[in-house]
Amino acid sequence: MGTIFSKKEKSRITEQDKAILALKKQRDQLKQYQKRINNNLEKDRELAKKLLQEGKKDRAKLLLRKKKYQEGLLDQTDKQLDQLEKLTQDLEFTQVEKQVIDGLKVGNDALQRANSIFSVEEIEDLMLETQEAVDKQREIDTLISGQLSESDEDDVLKELDALLLEEPELPNVPADKLEPELLNVPADKIPSQPITDDMLPDVPTSDLPQVEKSDGGAKKIAVAAS
């Protein structure tokens, strides 16, 4: 167990990370140095003014030379800061590029593994077999459902239009069936004179008798009074 816990994990900090950290540290040190020089320059200027007022011109001149030298150092420090900033940005951008390249490599490897599963010939054969299966299934469906082809449907419609244009034919009726048959009535039953209203029977004006049922089943006829 001691060897397991004592085993050091691989550090995620790269050499580029260390270089960037060192550059930023130098940048911060230069900025602090600039700040200190600026404070000294202001103090030397005020002291030189005071020396001139006291009549100590040589000492004031010497102090101004020192101030000029420090201003030159300050200009050099600005240039060094610019170089450090540029170098730091280049290193950080290099890290970004490295991550992009690593991502491209991983994607390319995955794509190659995926493409190695099937070859172009296998894919073409698979597509051809799939199309053949689809065509066969359509043929089976056509046979089962009795579906007509497009040309057959056109022929049916043309024949239907031709039938609609033809005149309907009437059925052939025999000539002896054209005249209606008369009923055979005996001659003695045919009246010699036409029937008039006075020859018809009279319609009764009284109510018809009503039939009632008794308990024993016998029928009783009730005649309404006239």
Phi, psi and omega in degrees: 000328181296324180290330181292312182285335181277349181291128183277138176282149180293128182288141179271356180276121181269173177295326177294322177298318179295319180295319179295319179297319179294321178294319179294325177294317176297323178298315180295322178295321178294323178294321176295322178296318177299318180297319179294319179296318180299321177295319180293322179297319179293320179293317180298323180294317179294322180292322178296320177299319181292321179295322178295323178294328180276358180084014180261073186292321182295316180294322177296321179294318179297321180292325178290328175296318177298319180296320179294321179296318179293327176295324175295319175298324180294322177294319178296323179296322177299317179295319179295323177297319178298318179295319179296318180296317180295318180294321178296317179295321179297318179295319179295320178292327176298321177298319178297316178298321179297319179296321178296316180296318178299319178296322177295321179297315180298316179296321179294319178297317179296321179293320178295320177295321179293320180288335180286346180293317180236142173266170180296321180295320179295321179293318179297318178297320180295318179295321179294316178297322179296317179296320178296320178295321179295316179297319179294320179295322177295320179296319178295317179299322180294319179293320182290314184276351182067028183289135179277157176283172181294322178293322177297319178297321178296319179296320179298315180296320178297316180295323178296318178296322179295321179294324179292330180281338180287147177280140179291139179269131177281149179290148178282118179254131178301148182295327181288350179263356183287324181270138179289144179280133178270147178289140177279103180252133179301149183293327181287347180268352182272120181296144180281338179240154178293148183279130178246176183294327183286350179270351180278153179292155180285147178273128180298143180260344180271164178290148178288151179294144179259137183258127179239152178258132177269179180295324183276358178098351181285150182266140174242139180249122178253123182260130179284144179292138180277000000 
